């Protein structure tokens, strides 16, 4: 993970989940050099729970 990584604020997460809820398609973009490092398993699990 990069030193420049900054976690999202609570407000940003609210906007993210609102956009996900309203979306018809969810696209997860992974870094082809290291796909496992660019995945967000917690988000993926929640999307599955939401039925997205």
N, C-alpha and C positions, 0 to 999 in steps of 0.2 A: 504494500500500500504506500502511496506517495506521502511525502512529508506535508504536502500542500492540502491533503484531504481534510475537509472540515465537515463534521456531521450536520445534517439538516436540522434546522430549528423546528420547534413544535408547529409554528405557523406554516412552514414549508411542507411538513408532512401532512398537515390538514389539506392543503391545496393539492398535494400529490394524490392523496386517497380520494378526494372529491373528483379529480380528473379521471382517476382509474374507474370510479363508480359510474361515471357518465360515458366512458369510452366503449366503443363497440369492439375494438381490437387493441390488444396490449402487445407491444413489441419490446423485447428485452435485447439490448445491444451489448454484445460481449466483445472483449478484446481478444482477437484470434491468437495473440502471442501467449496468453495465459487465461483461458476462459474460466477456470475455477476461481481464480482470484477476482474476476470482475463480476461474478454472480452475487446475488443477494438472496440467500436461501430463506431468510425470514420473510422477505417480501413475496417470494415465490410461494411459500406455504400459505400466506394470507390470501394471495390471489386464488389459490386452489380452494381455500375455505369459502371465499366469496363467490366461487363458481365462474370466475373470469378466465 
